Amino acid sequence: MNILIIGGDSRQIYCAGRLALEPGMSVRRAALGTDAFSGEIPQCDVLLLPYKPVQGETIVGSVDATGGEVYLSDALNCIKDGGAVFAGKMDDEAVNSLKARKIAVHNWFSDEALTLANAGLTAEGASQIITKNAPGGVSGSQILILGKGRVAKACADLFSEMGAGVTISARSKEHPTDFINPDEISNADVIVNTIPARVFGENELMHMKKGSFILELASKPYGIDFGKARKMGIPAILASGVPGKYTPEEAGRTLAESVLRHLKEGDGA
């Protein structure tokens, strides 16, 4: 079985190494590390794209042999009919075109085991960032977490185990906005956002105490107004792709296990 991995970060490199250990699997990398992407790559049975949503025609985190972006259509031409592709969320047009070729489509974000594992790894990376930037580290900090998803829960559990004072503030159907208590903001040393929607603007920033900072873990459009924070002199750290930066080997292993599990089960989305 020929596997092609296009783009991504260090976790894809470790994923490639893990898959290469499987009997009968031949693994190639392109637009990853020092491995360039070109039109001369042989067709593959299985294609792995980065653990990120595909934005239109552009594969995020990928460059070709000339240093330009790698386009989705070029990448999908590398798969044999009847093969399989693993990727972040793609638009319906791309998914339907693959299904017409009998290609199984696996959405990274639909794999619950993988999602939970990455949430835990994100929390571990976030704890390292807080330790580096907060005078009291994790154990000596009051941490306000915005959100109630898997990453928020993983952060709350880990930070509590490490001795932090943890408060969670989450949206509800009744209160989709203005749900963050100003007193909780002013009491926090660190504010961790996991909500991919603008929920922390100027009104909320005004209540932050001196010496505190924000850690943004959500994807675009982000929950923090970084422009306002910068103008107000409030430190705001954008931490994207945390597992790939802080625990790439384990993150790569979990990706490989997801691939092997789905190939064994023979399912598609």
Salt bridges, closest charged atoms under 4 A:
ASP9 OD1 - ARG11 NE 3.01
GLU22 OE2 - ARG18 NH1 2.87
ASP35 OD2 - ARG29 NH2 2.68
ASP45 OD1 - LYS80 NZ 3.54
ASP81 OD1 - ARG101 NE 2.75
ASP111 OD2 - ARG261 NH2 2.51
ASP111 OD2 - HIS262 NE2 3.05
GLU112 OE1 - ARG150 NH2 2.79
ASP157 OD2 - LYS153 NZ 2.90
ASP189 OD1 - LYS209 NZ 2.91
GLU202 OE1 - LYS228 NZ 3.51
ASP225 OD2 - ARG198 NH1 3.55
GLU250 OE2 - ARG253 NH2 2.34
GLU257 OE2 - ARG253 NH1 2.18
ASP267 OD1 - HIS262 ND1 3.11
